[in-house]
């Protein structure tokens, strides 16, 4: 599974359309995603303190567009690689959408439902 951070407002728009087109798709040609072990990194860097965020849980096998694992932006020597989705994300590939609020200190952690699934 791969994860994409999205706001509640963005989600309501893509549910109506049946697919999600991140703004980055037009800007850089792909949608930034993470895996359960790295989702906190972009969340803490870009969205600290936000309480309106959700996580789209995506099955890459159900996508009809390429997924490529590539270095983060900016690339860090020895740093993690992230899944990038090169096209719109069909809502049929989205397994679930989970609340992803920041903690009291403004940082993020993997939601309990995903942490439990990852541990099994």
N, CA, C and O of each residue as an XYZ file, in Angstrom:
480
protein
N       0.824     -1.174      0.000
C       0.000      0.000      0.000
C       0.871      1.241      0.000
O       1.968      1.247      0.559
N       0.375      2.283     -0.628
C       1.038      3.580     -0.594
C       0.037      4.593     -0.066
O      -1.171      4.358     -0.083
N       0.548      5.710      0.397
C      -0.284      6.707      1.065
C      -0.103      8.070      0.412
O       0.980      8.423     -0.054
N      -1.198      8.823      0.393
C      -1.135     10.203     -0.094
C      -1.846     11.092      0.900
O      -2.962     10.794      1.326
N      -1.200     12.187      1.272
C      -1.778     13.168      2.194
C      -2.667     14.111      1.385
O      -2.258     14.648      0.355
N      -3.882     14.297      1.872
C      -4.858     15.118      1.157
C      -5.702     15.878      2.174
O      -5.910     15.394      3.287
N      -6.182     17.042      1.814
C      -7.066     17.791      2.713
C      -8.511     17.329      2.508
O      -8.843     16.734      1.483
N      -9.348     17.606      3.477
C     -10.767     17.249      3.354
C     -11.395     17.894      2.115
O     -12.178     17.257      1.410
N     -11.049     19.161      1.852
C     -11.614     19.854      0.689
C     -11.203     19.177     -0.621
O     -12.027     19.007     -1.520
N      -9.947     18.796     -0.724
C      -9.474     18.115     -1.937
C     -10.189     16.785     -2.121
O     -10.547     16.423     -3.242
N     -10.398     16.058     -1.035
C     -11.056     14.753     -1.130
C     -12.479     14.894     -1.656
O     -12.892     14.111     -2.512
N     -13.232     15.862     -1.172
C     -14.619     16.001     -1.626
C     -14.685     16.283     -3.125
O     -15.623     15.848     -3.794
N     -13.708     16.999     -3.652
C     -13.669     17.276     -5.094
C     -13.392     16.016     -5.903
O     -14.039     15.788     -6.924
N     -12.439     15.193     -5.464
C     -12.069     14.032     -6.276
C     -13.083     12.905     -6.152
O     -13.215     12.109     -7.082
N     -13.799     12.807     -5.049
C     -14.838     11.777     -4.931
C     -15.915     12.028     -5.982
O     -16.422     11.089     -6.596
N     -16.256     13.277     -6.184
C     -17.266     13.624     -7.185
C     -16.776     13.303     -8.598
O     -17.574     12.919     -9.453
N     -15.468     13.457     -8.855
C     -14.903     13.223    -10.189
C     -14.538     11.761    -10.450
O     -14.382     11.361    -11.603
N     -14.402     10.963     -9.393
C     -14.013      9.569     -9.556
C     -12.512      9.353     -9.663
O     -12.049      8.217     -9.764
N     -11.748     10.447     -9.642
C     -10.300     10.340     -9.657
C      -9.703     11.575     -9.014
O     -10.337     12.625     -8.908
N      -8.467     11.412     -8.592
C      -7.761     12.515     -7.936
C      -6.597     12.947     -8.797
O      -5.784     12.130     -9.230
N      -6.529     14.236     -9.039
C      -5.414     14.838     -9.776
C      -4.762     15.861     -8.851
O      -5.257     16.977     -8.694
N      -3.662     15.472     -8.249
C      -2.937     16.382     -7.354
C      -2.410     17.567     -8.148
O      -2.087     17.421     -9.327
N      -2.318     18.735     -7.528
C      -1.729     19.879     -8.229
C      -0.333     19.566     -8.771
O       0.056     20.093     -9.813
N       0.426     18.711     -8.072
C       1.773     18.369     -8.531
C       1.765     17.597     -9.850
O       2.770     17.570    -10.560
N       0.650     16.979    -10.172
C       0.567     16.243    -11.437
C       0.780     17.194    -12.616
O       1.465     16.849    -13.579
N       0.198     18.380    -12.539
C       0.387     19.386    -13.592
C       1.762     20.045    -13.484
O       2.367     20.394    -14.497
N       2.254     20.214    -12.254
C       3.527     20.915    -12.047
C       4.757     20.062    -12.368
O       5.656     20.510    -13.080
N       4.796     18.826    -11.840
C       5.989     17.988    -11.996
C       5.708     16.654    -12.679
O       6.634     15.886    -12.940
N       4.432     16.371    -12.972
C       4.096     15.166    -13.721
C       3.756     13.949    -12.887
O       3.532     12.869    -13.433
N       3.714     14.105    -11.567
C       3.359     12.969    -10.720
C       2.732     13.446     -9.419
O       2.790     14.626     -9.075
N       2.128     12.496     -8.702
C       1.570     12.749     -7.379
C       2.529     12.167     -6.351
O       2.912     11.000     -6.432
N       2.909     12.988     -5.392
C       3.794     12.555     -4.309
C       3.036     11.613     -3.381
O       1.933     11.929     -2.935
N       3.622     10.466     -3.093
C       3.058      9.522     -2.125
C       4.162      9.084     -1.167
O       5.325      9.459     -1.315
N       3.772      8.296     -0.200
C       4.706      7.771      0.802
C       4.323      6.337      1.089
O       3.327      5.827      0.575
N       5.123      5.699      1.911
C       4.731      4.398      2.443
C       4.491      4.582      3.942
O       4.772      5.657      4.474
N       3.984      3.574      4.627
C       3.703      3.748      6.057
C       4.920      4.139      6.896
O       4.768      4.794      7.927
N       6.102      3.755      6.479
C       7.299      4.084      7.246
C       7.840      5.474      7.016
O       8.683      5.943      7.781
N       7.368      6.152      5.966
C       7.918      7.474      5.648
C       6.888      8.595      5.611
O       7.267      9.755      5.448
N       5.616      8.295      5.756
C       4.585      9.328      5.588
C       4.746     10.475      6.578
O       4.362     11.607      6.281
N       5.305     10.197      7.743
C       5.487     11.264      8.731
C       6.526     12.301      8.271
O       6.473     13.452      8.707
N       7.456     11.915      7.409
C       8.512     12.841      6.975
C       7.951     14.032      6.197
O       8.169     15.172      6.608
N       7.235     13.815      5.086
C       6.677     14.982      4.391
C       5.584     15.670      5.214
O       5.410     16.885      5.124
N       4.852     14.894      6.014
C       3.797     15.500      6.838
C       4.403     16.508      7.814
O       3.916     17.632      7.933
N       5.456     16.107      8.503
C       6.081     17.006      9.478
C       6.773     18.184      8.810
O       6.791     19.288      9.355
N       7.344     17.953      7.633
C       8.063     19.023      6.933
C       7.123     20.048      6.307
O       7.391     21.248      6.349
N       6.026     19.576      5.730
C       5.171     20.469      4.939
C       3.848     20.853      5.599
O       3.263     21.880      5.254
N       3.377     20.052      6.533
C       2.023     20.270      7.056
C       1.949     20.402      8.574
O       0.868     20.234      9.139
N       3.039     20.692      9.244
C       3.058     20.751     10.710
C       1.894     21.583     11.245
O       1.652     22.707     10.806
N       1.182     20.996     12.204
C       0.088     21.693     12.866
C      -1.258     21.625     12.175
O      -2.259     22.044     12.754
N      -1.316     21.116     10.967
C      -2.602     21.060     10.247
C      -3.509     19.998     10.856
O      -3.049     18.933     11.269
N      -4.786     20.298     10.904
C      -5.752     19.365     11.482
C      -6.817     18.941     10.468
O      -7.754     18.224     10.819
N      -6.681     19.372      9.234
C      -7.676     19.076      8.204
C      -7.211     18.011      7.215
O      -7.740     17.915      6.107
N      -6.227     17.216      7.611
C      -5.627     16.280      6.658
C      -6.168     14.859      6.811
O      -6.604     14.435      7.881
N      -6.115     14.161      5.700
C      -6.524     12.761      5.609
C      -5.422     11.998      4.894
O      -4.581     12.588      4.216
N      -5.435     10.690      5.050
C      -4.528      9.823      4.302
C      -5.340      8.941      3.369
O      -6.235      8.214      3.801
N      -5.020      9.014      2.092
C      -5.593      8.083      1.132
C      -4.710      6.833      1.155
O      -3.499      6.920      0.954
N      -5.317      5.679      1.399
C      -4.605      4.403      1.390
C      -4.862      3.790      0.023
O      -5.996      3.443     -0.309
N      -3.811      3.660     -0.762
C      -3.926      3.297     -2.180
C      -3.264      1.947     -2.430
O      -2.162      1.682     -1.949
N      -3.950      1.104     -3.186
C      -3.365     -0.163     -3.624
C      -2.728      0.090     -4.985
O      -3.447      0.275     -5.968
N      -1.391      0.103     -5.072
C      -0.754      0.406     -6.354
C      -1.084     -0.607     -7.448
O      -0.996     -0.280     -8.631
N      -1.463     -1.828     -7.075
C      -1.822     -2.846     -8.069
C      -3.130     -2.492     -8.770
O      -3.407     -3.003     -9.855
N      -3.936     -1.625     -8.164
C      -5.213     -1.236     -8.766
C      -5.106      0.037     -9.601
O      -6.081      0.440    -10.236
N      -3.951      0.666     -9.609
C      -3.758      1.872    -10.420
C      -3.549      1.484    -11.880
O      -2.998      0.424    -12.178
N      -3.989      2.343    -12.776
C      -3.815      2.095    -14.211
C      -2.712      2.984    -14.793
O      -2.544      3.075    -16.009
N      -1.968      3.633    -13.901
C      -0.872      4.516    -14.305
C       0.401      4.055    -13.597
O       0.313      3.364    -12.582
N       1.572      4.414    -14.101
C       2.821      3.961    -13.491
C       3.061      4.522    -12.086
O       2.682      5.652    -11.774
N       3.691      3.711    -11.262
C       4.188      4.125     -9.948
C       5.690      3.874     -9.967
O       6.140      2.764    -10.252
N       6.457      4.912     -9.662
C       7.919      4.778     -9.644
C       8.442      5.203     -8.282
O       8.015      6.220     -7.734
N       9.360      4.429     -7.742
C      10.016      4.772     -6.485
C      11.236      5.606     -6.811
O      12.130      5.169     -7.535
N      11.263      6.828     -6.263
C      12.313      7.779     -6.597
C      12.766      8.525     -5.339
O      12.058      8.541     -4.333
N      13.954      9.145     -5.402
C      14.431      9.910     -4.245
C      13.467     11.035     -3.890
O      12.703     11.510     -4.731
N      13.519     11.446     -2.641
C      12.702     12.573     -2.195
C      13.146     13.865     -2.843
O      14.143     13.905     -3.563
N      12.398     14.917     -2.580
C      12.691     16.224     -3.150
C      12.852     17.224     -2.007
O      11.873     17.531     -1.327
N      14.039     17.730     -1.782
C      15.269     17.469     -2.529
C      15.866     16.115     -2.132
O      15.675     15.657     -1.006
N      16.587     15.480     -3.056
C      17.201     14.192     -2.743
C      18.226     14.335     -1.617
O      18.957     15.322     -1.541
N      18.260     13.335     -0.753
C      19.234     13.312      0.338
C      20.077     12.048      0.186
O      19.525     10.958      0.034
N      21.393     12.173      0.224
C      22.232     10.974      0.116
C      21.829      9.957      1.191
O      21.812     10.275      2.381
N      21.511      8.755      0.769
C      21.097      7.706      1.688
C      19.688      7.877      2.226
O      19.238      7.100      3.068
N      18.996      8.890      1.740
C      17.640      9.158      2.217
C      16.621      8.203      1.622
O      16.940      7.440      0.710
N      15.403      8.240      2.128
C      14.369      7.324      1.638
C      13.925      7.675      0.218
O      14.057      8.810     -0.240
N      13.402      6.675     -0.446
C      12.770      6.869     -1.736
C      11.265      6.849     -1.512
O      10.778      6.238     -0.560
N      10.541      7.514     -2.384
C       9.099      7.647     -2.244
C       8.395      7.186     -3.517
O       8.943      7.325     -4.610
N       7.190      6.642     -3.388
C       6.425      6.282     -4.579
C       5.800      7.532     -5.203
O       5.182      8.345     -4.516
N       5.971      7.661     -6.492
C       5.379      8.755     -7.264
C       4.413      8.143     -8.267
O       4.773      7.221     -8.999
N       3.196      8.650     -8.301
C       2.158      8.140     -9.190
C       2.081      9.052    -10.408
O       1.760     10.235    -10.292
N       2.379      8.486    -11.584
C       2.456      9.254    -12.830
C       1.133      9.231    -13.587
O       1.023      8.652    -14.668
N       0.146      9.868    -12.999
C      -1.169      9.984    -13.613
C      -2.204     10.162    -12.532
O      -1.878     10.156    -11.345
N      -3.463     10.321    -12.937
C      -4.515     10.491    -11.934
C      -4.709      9.209    -11.121
O      -4.503      8.101    -11.617
N      -5.107      9.388     -9.875
C      -5.378      8.257     -8.987
C      -6.871      7.970     -9.045
O      -7.688      8.790     -8.625
N      -7.218      6.810     -9.565
C      -8.621      6.408     -9.623
C      -9.106      6.115     -8.214
O      -8.409      5.466     -7.434
N     -10.290      6.589     -7.890
C     -10.847      6.343     -6.557
C     -11.092      4.853     -6.334
O     -11.212      4.416     -5.189
N     -11.166      4.070     -7.401
C     -11.331      2.620     -7.234
C     -10.057      1.959     -6.699
O     -10.107      0.822     -6.232
N      -8.920      2.654     -6.760
C      -7.671      2.140     -6.209
C      -7.468      2.568     -4.748
O      -6.522      2.131     -4.093
N      -8.358      3.416     -4.253
C      -8.260      3.908     -2.876
C      -9.001      2.941     -1.964
O     -10.223      2.815     -2.035
N      -8.243      2.257     -1.101
C      -8.825      1.257     -0.218
C      -9.563      1.877      0.954
O     -10.591      1.364      1.394
N      -9.033      2.981      1.455
C      -9.677      3.687      2.565
C      -9.105      5.089      2.659
O      -8.090      5.416      2.042
N      -9.780      5.899      3.442
C      -9.322      7.250      3.742
C      -9.382      7.397      5.256
O     -10.429      7.189      5.869
N      -8.253      7.757      5.850
C      -8.142      7.839      7.306
C      -7.874      9.263      7.761
O      -7.230     10.043      7.059
N      -8.371      9.591      8.937
C      -8.049     10.876      9.555
C      -6.542     10.938      9.790
O      -5.923      9.936     10.145
N      -5.953     12.121      9.590
C      -4.515     12.297      9.773
C      -4.230     13.662     10.416
O      -3.525     14.491      9.842
N      -4.785     13.881     11.609
C      -4.538     15.167     12.277
C      -3.156     15.189     12.929
O      -2.596     14.146     13.268
N      -2.632     16.371     13.092
C      -1.370     16.485     13.815
C      -1.622     16.269     15.307
O      -2.732     16.449     15.807
N      -0.560     15.880     15.991
C      -0.632     15.721     17.446
C      -0.567     17.102     18.099
O      -0.416     18.110     17.408
N      -0.679     17.149     19.410
C      -0.680     18.416     20.148
C       0.563     19.258     19.865
O       0.495     20.487     19.874
N       1.704     18.597     19.614
C       2.937     19.338     19.341
C       3.093     19.718     17.869
O       4.121     20.273     17.482
N       2.076     19.423     17.040
C       2.099     19.798     15.625
C       2.694     18.761     14.706
O       2.677     18.944     13.489
N       3.226     17.668     15.249
C       3.840     16.630     14.418
C       2.832     15.526     14.108
O       1.740     15.474     14.675
N       3.228     14.657     13.200
C       2.367     13.576     12.747
C       2.968     12.222     13.070
O       4.185     12.074     13.184
N       2.099     11.244     13.214
C       2.522      9.853     13.330
C       1.529      9.008     12.549
O       0.406      9.434     12.279
N       1.952      7.820     12.196
C       1.107      6.900     11.446
C      -0.160      6.615     12.249
O      -0.068      6.288     13.433
N      -1.339      6.729     11.636
C      -2.581      6.418     12.372
C      -2.558      4.999     12.937
O      -1.985      4.089     12.339
N      -3.177      4.831     14.074
C      -3.167      3.553     14.784
C      -3.632      2.400     13.890
O      -3.060      1.312     13.943
N      -4.654      2.624     13.077
C      -5.183      1.551     12.206
C      -4.109      1.052     11.246
O      -4.026     -0.150     10.991
N      -3.297      1.936     10.717
C      -2.225      1.528      9.798
C      -1.051      0.935     10.561
O      -0.426     -0.019     10.098
N      -0.751      1.489     11.719
C       0.358      0.957     12.512
C       0.060     -0.485     12.925
O       0.958     -1.326     12.908
N      -1.182     -0.781     13.295
C      -1.553     -2.144     13.673
C      -1.453     -3.081     12.475
O      -0.935     -4.191     12.592
N      -1.952     -2.633     11.319
C      -1.903     -3.461     10.120
C      -0.456     -3.727      9.713
O      -0.124     -4.819      9.251
N       0.393     -2.731      9.885
C       1.803     -2.862      9.513
C       2.524     -3.838     10.440
O       3.454     -4.527     10.022
N       2.089     -3.893     11.704
C       2.749     -4.758     12.692
C       2.389     -6.239     12.483
O       3.109     -7.120     12.951
N       1.284     -6.511     11.785
C       0.875     -7.915     11.594
C       1.425     -8.483     10.310
O       1.180     -9.647      9.995
